[in-house]
């Protein structure tokens, strides 16, 4: 692992896409909370698999199948190391974080959320951490409770404590970092509070694992989900971590090939963990690509990535504060948030703003960010969102600020 | 470029929308939204002898969606209801002066037309289910 600030100029050379032009201007990619760009090493790893050892995994004994199996399982080990999982048995590959939450709602949720049970989530959640629980609650005649978010973007911890004391609360499912406001949620404290009442905790780490050190044993959470594509990896790969004592009791989610040990006419013996939860041929190539992404991040060091994003966020928010007509949402202290800035500029609709910024070569996200519950709370239909990653620079933030001022002039604000 | 999109006429209709508001005793009220950006449009129609005697829209969203709704209401007020079926997407784009919108933003421009056409179909369906099918088939819903 390296020391000191990130060498961003060197990093940028590893990302071929960053040299492309948008509207004759250099691309400024500020939509990293949606998905991140991929370094050449990830693209090469996928290509190498298809070019040199493309085979199905876990079954055949020929050499290429062994190579593919080993590459696939090495990724699992790297994921376990990254989040400090006690073993690889607790790491399940899914299609994305959304599917990982669905796996939990359909298996653990189906068996443990009974009539009159309550599931606790927050107003910060992404739709992926709302809709599966709504469906489960409707099916099992349970209820969904929300922890409020205040105007500053922080959770109401008193309300959280109170809800956790409700004897019917059976699960809390919560984001570690808000994908809209960037709020860093005090997960460790919440896990402690929940476990005091014997309530398990699912952590949606889609916006935290890519950006900061995360340790499942230190947090002591019961479930964790995240997506590879938000951390330099390919699309189509998600991760579910489940504590072993819980995982051992779970029934399968998707069933079929590869998740079995023996299949007889009317009965089946399931495979060992974690394979019991990976039915069918998985996304082998992209899991192997994900391995290169984890290597890339580990080489930089998650602490240094966090520091880099913190500096960019602080710099950007300082400059944005002075723009006439701007409203910033969420925590105003960069220390308390990830590299995500949601904002509006005067009466310019975020979609119009994104169109104007696109003419400057800048990619931002505009809309409800799959968090309509939060938007309703703030009485907004949409916001604009800039989000940073390892390859973004202060110079890019300057281009962004200039473009915002251009938009302001165009709309005569 | 954005200077071409956000011309005076768009900004004018965005900031000073025509026929915006509710319409008590409307004969048809219809709502739709664009999941891409959350644009929302409600259109209310007062119909007398198959003529649009009054039209109001409510909504929130980007300048393109709101300006195009505002212009559309001006275009159809006091016109026979069944002429709505002949309005094509090109008419809307010409109306707002944006012929080259990309696939994402074109949905913003056409949302109000979609709502208006749904409203027309609903009006006939409520009164004459047989003819509604034909109108729906004739209607150039994209």
Interface residues (C-beta under 8 A of the other chain):
Chain A: X23 X347 X348 X349 X350 X351 X352 X355 X356 X359 X366 X367 X368 X372 X375 X381 X382 X407 X410 X411 X412
Chain B: X1 X2 X3 X5 X6 X11 X14 X15 X36 X37 X38 X39 X40 X60 X61 X62 X63 X64 X66 X105 X108
